[in-house]
Amino acid sequence: MNFCRETTKMAVPPGNRRVLVPRRAWMVRRQGPTPEDARKDGHIVRARCAPLSPASGFPVSWSQQVIHEISGLEILPEVSLGSEIPSPARIFPMPNLTPAEYFAPFSQIIPNFAAFCSKLSASLPVHLRMNTLKAPVRETRLRLERQGIALVKEDPLKLVYRAKNLSHPGHLLEFSLGHLHSQALSSVLAAIVLEPQPGDAVLDLCASPGSKTSLMAQLMQNKGIIVANDRNPDRLIPLRANLKRLGVTNTVITRYPGQHFPKRFLFDRVLVDVPCSAEGTLRAGPSGTLRQSTWASQKLTRLQRDLLLMAFDLLKVGGTLVYSTCTYSPDENESPLDFLLESRPAEIQPIAMDLPHSPGLQQWNETSYDPSIKYCWRIYPHQIDTVGFFMARVVKGS
Ligand SMILES: C[S@@+](CC[C@H](N)C(=O)[O-])C[C@H]1O[C@@H](n2cnc3c(N)ncnc32)[C@H](O)[C@@H]1O
């Protein structure tokens, strides 16, 4: 199959620089998704030239570094095939608001609000999670250090390193080989808190692009089973690509709306990392104003509640669930958990980890929350320099 011939026929709208790689290209790529496979099988995709982030499962190094070296094929310049990359949440440009203006409604609940706002002017650090399914941590660390990348150890499991002088982890050969994954420290913590064990049956209800799924597979040593579900068909492509690149073999992918996931099987552990307004990812640009915001609505909070209830219903008695978001809004965090406690035999447990964080809120606006909600973790970027995050560990009673 010659993908290049397909693409050259397509019109390129002027000014449109984002790329949707057609499914046909993916069919080619999926046959040879690592440089070694490509070398063996000659499955080279020439049109890998999109400005896509590593987290989306499209390693830039594939086209720029590896494909050219292996195949000698000409690398096309950045082109557009005429469509925007589909996104799970619609992204709108922000009005010009500074962090202090944007987050003013939360000024009373965020401790040391001035420090929080000033942290948002620094760019997000690059965190690399070492993937022991593909290579020992020490080996990957040495390979990176030999390239002059300065690494600082960050998490309790010693799997995550902050790369001090690296801006594009997707350019690394080690990324393409699956020896590491670019993943925010807070995202790593959610999978660690769930504590999946080898042999467990685990459900990841909102899984794409698979950062947490692949870490769970790593913690489970690829033993047991993970069902990685995501309702968005376009998001299944990066999910599948990431799992393959990272050497995950104990996972099956499903495509249900999580709130309607079939109740045919109960799981030992469930991760429900819901779609959210993603305010935790906001950082200010050079002008001092926030760069972009995602779209949140009452519909979203209703969906989060329904996903959490279904996740809980899919859990065995005594099983563990982690609910997480990358946002600060109590409506998306404490409120759905409070609803769960009222309607199901759920217990929120303390999280046994020694890292800076703030407790879950006991009150928001006129609403008081269950006292056990204090065991939830709110992670702010001035406490741990990463994506702002919320997580709760829930156990199912009888
Ligand atoms: C925060 S992201 C998940 C990130 C992922 N857990 C990770 O660590 O890589 C939320 C995901 O939920 C998916 N999603 C949105 N609505 C959903 C629904 N009703 N059921 C299942 N998944 C849904 C989105 O497509 C998106 O991929």
The ligand as an SDF file (V2000), in Angstrom:
LIG
                    3D

 27 29  0  0  0  0  0  0  0  0999 V2000
   -8.9650   12.7410   30.7470 C   0  0  0  0  0  0  0  0  0  0  0  0
   -9.0740   11.8150   29.2940 S   0  0  0  0  0  0  0  0  0  0  0  0
   -8.4060   10.2620   29.8140 C   0  0  0  0  0  0  0  0  0  0  0  0
   -6.9040   10.2590   29.8960 C   0  0  0  0  0  0  0  0  0  0  0  0
   -6.3600    8.8490   30.1140 C   0  0  0  0  0  0  0  0  0  0  0  0
   -6.9270    8.2520   31.3070 N   0  0  0  0  0  0  0  0  0  0  0  0
   -4.8520    8.8290   30.2280 C   0  0  0  0  0  0  0  0  0  0  0  0
   -4.3150    8.8440   31.3350 O   0  0  0  0  0  0  0  0  0  0  0  0
   -4.1860    8.7920   29.1900 O   0  0  0  0  0  0  0  0  0  0  0  0
  -10.7760   11.4670   29.2160 C   0  0  0  0  0  0  0  0  0  0  0  0
  -11.1580   10.4900   28.1180 C   0  0  0  0  0  0  0  0  0  0  0  0
  -12.5470   10.1870   28.2910 O   0  0  0  0  0  0  0  0  0  0  0  0
  -13.0930    9.9280   27.0260 C   0  0  0  0  0  0  0  0  0  0  0  0
  -14.5540   10.0270   27.1580 N   0  0  0  0  0  0  0  0  0  0  0  0
  -15.3350   11.1190   27.0280 C   0  0  0  0  0  0  0  0  0  0  0  0
  -16.6160   10.7970   27.2670 N   0  0  0  0  0  0  0  0  0  0  0  0
  -16.6280    9.4700   27.5680 C   0  0  0  0  0  0  0  0  0  0  0  0
  -17.6580    8.5540   27.9060 C   0  0  0  0  0  0  0  0  0  0  0  0
  -18.9310    8.9350   27.9990 N   0  0  0  0  0  0  0  0  0  0  0  0
  -17.3240    7.2720   28.1440 N   0  0  0  0  0  0  0  0  0  0  0  0
  -16.0350    6.8610   28.0590 C   0  0  0  0  0  0  0  0  0  0  0  0
  -15.0210    7.6930   27.7240 N   0  0  0  0  0  0  0  0  0  0  0  0
  -15.3160    8.9790   27.4900 C   0  0  0  0  0  0  0  0  0  0  0  0
  -12.4540   10.9590   26.1290 C   0  0  0  0  0  0  0  0  0  0  0  0
  -12.5020   10.5240   24.7770 O   0  0  0  0  0  0  0  0  0  0  0  0
  -11.0400   11.0340   26.6990 C   0  0  0  0  0  0  0  0  0  0  0  0
  -10.1880   10.2170   25.9630 O   0  0  0  0  0  0  0  0  0  0  0  0
  1  2  1  0
  2  3  1  0
  2 10  1  0
  3  4  1  0
  4  5  1  0
  5  6  1  0
  5  7  1  0
  7  8  2  0
  7  9  1  0
 10 11  1  0
 11 12  1  0
 11 26  1  0
 12 13  1  0
 13 14  1  0
 13 24  1  0
 14 15  1  0
 14 23  1  0
 15 16  2  0
 16 17  1  0
 17 18  1  0
 17 23  2  0
 18 19  1  0
 18 20  2  0
 20 21  1  0
 21 22  2  0
 22 23  1  0
 24 25  1  0
 24 26  1  0
 26 27  1  0
M  CHG  2   2   1   9  -1
M  END
$$$$
